Amino acid sequence: MAKSDSFFIRATTNIQDDNTYYESEVDLGAYVDALGKSVLRIHNIAVTFSDSAGRSPDVKSSATTSAQFQLVTQSQSDIVIGTNKAVIASGMINANRLVASAGVASAVSHDLDNLPQLWENGYLVAVDSIYLGGAALDQWDEDVYVSVTMECTVETMSTAAAMALALSQQ
């Protein structure tokens, strides 16, 4: 397969703070053309959970909360399990505030449990759009945003292989 130099695709979705699933579409039409034999390989993904300004989202007084995200090849109505064929990446953040006032979390942990860099050759994508979605519990004191930065290359495949991959991801 022919490869291009790597480049970055960035996306952000406001997953709010009401335990409802939200997602946004990431258009890959400039990179992916299965009939034209062009597919996208995602090598690495960096994930950030923040507020609208890029800072740590505040947690309510004496609260424990979490937020999770998924990057998928098909639009979803809620979080799906990791073995769903649409899942490219997923993970979560847990935070708690020990102080009796709202503010930045006292402790934070994360589990980025399914990322392309865990695989030897990254993750091939042959669909025109992918979807960044997630949900955040209501113990955050403000909306939570999930952002991904994906290191990618464009590669060529045979038309048959590219179409088969695209069909398997829809």
N, C-alpha and C positions, 0 to 999 in steps of 0.2 A: 504494500500500500504506500502511495506517495503521501508525504506529510508536509504540512506548512509549519512556519515558525509559530510558537505558542503566542496566544493573545488572551485577553481577559474579558469576560462577560460578567456584568454586575447587575444585581436585581435586589429590590427591597419590597417587602409587603408589610403593611400595618396589620398585625394580628390582634390589635386592640387589647382589651382586658376584661372580656365578658364571657369567656369559655365557649365562644362560638368560633367555628372554623371560617377562616378567610383565606383567599388565594388570589394571586395575580398571574397573568400570562407573561411568559418570557418568549418573545418572538425570535426564532432561530432561522427564519426564512433566508437571511443573508448568507447563512453558512451551510444549510442542509438542503439538498435537492436529491432525493433518492433516485428519481429517474435520470438525473444527470450524474449519478454515481458519487455524490458528495455527501459525507456524513461528518458529524462532530464527535470528537473524542474529548471527554472531560477527564483531565488528569488529576486535578486537585480542586477542592472546594474549601474556602475559609468562610466561617459562619460568625455573624455578630448579632447579638440581641442587644437592642438599645432603645432609647426614647427617640422622639422625632428629631432631636438635635445631635444624636450620636453619642449621648452620654448614657450612663447606667440608668435604667428605669427605676423610679422610686417604688418602694414596697410600703404597703400600709402598716400602721402601728402594730408592733408585736405579731406580725403575720409571717406565714410560710406560704410560698406560691411557686408556680412553675409555668413554663411556656415550652411549646414544642413546635418543630417545623418538619416539613417534608418537601423534597423536590421530586416531582413526578412527571411522567411522560403523558399522563391523561388527567384531565380535570377531575377533581374529587369533591365529594360533598362533606367529607370529614377526614380525619386522620385515618390512615390505613396501616395494617401491620407490615413489617419489614419484608415479608415474603411475597407481598403483592407485586406482580410483574411490572407495575408502573413505577415503583420506587427506585430513584437514583440515589438519593441521600436522605437521611433523617437524623434527628437528634433532639435534645431537650436541655433546658436549663432549670435548675432549682435554686430558689433564693429564700432567705429568711431575714427578718428584721427583729433583733432582740430588744431594741430600744422602744419605749412607749411613745413614739411619734413617727410619722411617716418620713421616709428618707431612703438613702442608698442602703442596699442590703448589707447586713452584718456578715453574712457568709453566702457564697455562691458556689455551686457545682454544676458541671455540665457533662453530658454524655452524647458525644457525636458518634453514634453507633453504626452508621452506615454511610461511608464516604468513598468516592472513587479512588482516592489514594490508598485505600486498603487493598485494592486489587492490583495485580501486577501490571496490567495494561490499561488502567482507568476504566471508563464507562463510555461505550459507543452510543450515540443518539442519532436516529434517522427520521425523527418526526419534526415538523415545522415549528412546533411550540412545545415548551415545557411549562410546568406550573409550580410556583413557589407558594406554599400554603402553610398555615399553622393555626394554633389556638393558644390563648393565654388565660390563665385563671383570673378571677376577679379580685384577687388580693394585691394586685399591682395597683399603684396609686396613679398611674397614667398609662396611656397606650404603649404597647410593646411593638417594636419593629424588628423583623428578622431580615438581615441582609446577607447575601452570598456573593462571593467573588470566585468565579470559576476560571481556572487556567485550562485553556482548550487548544486544540489543533483541528484543522480540517483535513480529512483524508478521503481518498477515493477507494471505492469498492466496485465490484461488478454490479451492473444494474440489478441482476437477480438477487444478489446478496443484500444490496442496499434496500430493495423493496421488501424482501423477507424480514429484515430487521425492522423496517418501518411498520410493517403489518403486525409484528409481534409486540410492538410498543404502543399500539392503539387499543 
